[in-house]
Amino acid sequence: MKKIFWLIVLYIIFIGNYSFGVQIVYPKSKNVTINSDKTFFAGNESPNRTLKINSKKVNLHPSGGFRKAVNLNYGLNTFTIDNGKEKVIYKITRPKQVNKTDITPSAIIYKNSIFISIIKDNTPLRSTPIDKGFNRLQHFNKGIEFEAIGEERGFYKVKLSRDDFGFISKDCASEINKKNLANANIKALEHKTEHNNKYIKISLDKQVPYALSESEHGLDIVVYNTDNQFQKYEDFIEGKPFGYTSYYNDNNELIISMKKFPITDKKNPLKNIRITIDPGHGGNELGATGCLGTQEKDLNLEIAKILKNKLTKLGAIVNMTRENDTFVELNERVELTNNFNSDIFISIHNNSIPDSAADKDVTGTELYYFYPQSRELAKILAESISQRTGFKNGKARGQSFAVIRNTHCIAILAEIGYLINPEDNYKLINKDFQNKITDGIIDGLEKYLRQ
């Protein structure tokens, strides 16, 4: 019996001395290439130990988490991580700069216009020849035709009206054998209201480009390549949009559908509101890794499930893009949201940082939107989550994320906290704190719907 007792004592001593070896979650390999003048080490160690990187002490959070910024010279950089019991060597290579001459092709104006047709559904018409950002004017399906007057950076420059131009990716269109494009004739225009939706139908004799935009009083629309060059309808659909969509049907009818802001019960504004919750990442898409080893995909799902239960109890009709650790394509998340006829879409995420921001003190909650109609909810949620959690209010910001760009409803993406920040990570995995997060989201939704 005494022998077993001492074996247990020795095991405890051994575990106490050796089981809390340093865990490095970033960089993800002991031999990496990083093209930046700085990076960081993030991970965890027993808070009772002294951790050093190249003989410099690392401040450990009471949880054991840490993030330490380091500078990188060109070439090979060697870092020794020492916890007093073991040493680990990391080798980080920073590639040397190569002086490149600017080979960006200049814009080309064709001697004679050519005519193109879109060959990929959901092709964006852009205001600039850049494949990112807020320069999307409208999305079109196959078959819409344009007059191209030139090209730039891999885009056709297309003529919309006499003084109005846009850009279509050359990968999404092909040249067609035409000498001109006949203008369309607008045959009829109909208005209709059903339940909480307003519908507009513009009947044409062919499908032509158009552009929708939000105004102070509703939606504006411009229809190009008509008998009058273009038709502009200001405040075409009056009212504050609560999501909208547009498309051509097989009869060359342009359909615009706009949801009106719902009339809600002031005491229970969430009742019967259709909400899709999107736990970001999943399956083999891990998302960020926290310094305590937390996987973002798992944390997002935990928060989403708590939020779903609370919203359901308040009478909301809730849809989830995933309810377990599975991978769901971005387009599929959008499709699930639109097929559910969602009023509101909320994508749950948690943040990390690039190497270039290694020395910045990052913390707090940030909310993102794409369409102006979603800006107000983003602002309110940033404030309400911050008030409940004590996290810094990182404000609402515009961003072109696929899941909030292609949804037909009010859509926001929430970065609740920074997993790479030891204090944020420590709080985010706490169940009581997760309840504060979800209470903050509900506070914001109720405030927004009571307006």
Residue, then its C-alpha position, 0 to 999 in steps of 0.5 A: m500500500k505504501k509503495i502505491f502511495w509513493l508511486i502516486v506522489l512521484y507521479i504528481i511531482f512528475i506531472g507538476n514539473y513536466s506536464f505544462g510544457v510550453q504550447i506554441v499555437y503561432p507560428k504554426s511550424k518550427n520552420v516557417t517563412i514570413n514576409s513581414d518585418k515583424t511577427f509574434f509568438a502566441g501560446n500558453e505555459s504554466p503561469n508558475r513558470t518563467l518563459k523567455i524568448n531569446s533570453k527576454k522574459v514573456n509576460l504570462h496571463p494568469s491563465g498561462g496564455f501569452r502573445k509576444a511580438v518579435n522583429l524579423n530581419y531579412g534572411l534566417n531568424t532564430f528564436t529560442i523558447d526557454n521555460g526553464k525545463e526545456k528549450v525549443i528552437y524556431k527558425i523564421t525566414r524573412p524573404k529578401q525584397v526584390n526590386k520590381t518594376d511596376i508592370t501593371p498594364s495601362a488601360i487600353i481603349y479599343k479602336n472599335s468597340i466589341f460586344i460581350s456576354i456574361i458567361k457566369d452567374n452572379t457576375p459583379l459589375r464593378s465601378t473600378p477594375i479591382d477584384k475586391g472592396f465596395n466597388r460592386l454595382q450589381h450582380f448579373n446572371k448569364g446572358i446579359e450583354f455589354e458594349a466593351i470600349g476597352e480593358e484594364r487589369g483583366f477587366y473589360k471596360v463596358k459602356l452603360s450610358r454616354d458618360d457612365f462606365g463599369f468593369i466586368s472581369k474578362d474571366c466572366a464574359s466572352e466576346i459575341n459576334k455582334k456589330n451593335l446592341a439594340n436598345a431595350n423597350i420598356k413595355a410596362l411597369e407594375h407595383k404590387t404589395e403583398h404582406n410585408n413586401k413591395y414588388i416592382k415588375i419592369s417588363l422589357d423586350k430584352q434583358v439589359p444591365y441595371a443598378l440598384s442603390e439605397s437612398e435616404h427614402g428607399l431604393d433607386i434604380v437605373v435601367y441601361n440600354t433602353d430607348n432613352q439611353f437609360q431610365k433612372y427612377e429615384d425613390f423607386i420603392e419608398g420606405k426603409p429597406f429591410g432586405y431586397t433582391s432583384y432578378y430577371n425571370d424567363n419573360n424578360e421581366l425585371i423583378i425587384s422585391m423589397k421587404k418593409f421594416p416589420i411592425t413589431d410588438k414593442k414588448n416582445p419585438l423578436k416574436n416571429i422575426r426570422i433569424t439565421i445564425d451562422p457559426g463561422h468556419g467548421g469542419n476542416e476550416l478551423g478559423a483562428t486558434g487562440c493562445l489557450g488552444t481554443q479553436e474558433k470554429d468550436l467557440n463560434l458554434e458554442i455561442a451560436k447555440i446559446l443565442k439560438n436557444k434564447l432567441t427561440k424562447l423569445g419567439a423568434i424563428v431561428n435557422m442555423t447554417r450549421e449545428n455541428d462541426t461540419f464544413v459549409e461553403l460560403n455560397e451554401r450559407v447564403e443559400l440557406t439564409n435566402n431560402f429561409n426567407s430570413d429577416i436578419f442574418i448574424s454571422i458569429h466569428n472571433n478574431s486574430i491578427p496578421d503578422s504586420a499587426a504583431d505589436k498592436d494591442v488588439t482587443g474588443t468587438e467589431l461588427y461588419y456590414f456590406y449594404p447601408q441598410s445593415r449599418e444601423l444594426a451593426k452600430i447598435l450591436a457593437e454598442s450593446i455587446s460592448q456594454r454587456t461584456g466590457f469589451k472595447n467597442g470596435k465600432a461598425r465597419g463596412q467590409s465586403f464579406a461574401v456571407i453579408r454581401n449576397t444575402h437578401c436581408i439585414a446582414i451583419l458579421a460579428e467578430i466578438g473578441y480576439l482569440i490571440n489576445p490572452e485576456d479575450n481568449y480567457k473570457l471567451i471560453n467562460k460560459d457566463f461570459q458567453n451568456k453576456i455576449t448573447d444577452g448583448i446581441i439580444d439587447g441590440l436586436e430588440k433595440y433595433l426592432r423597436q425603432 
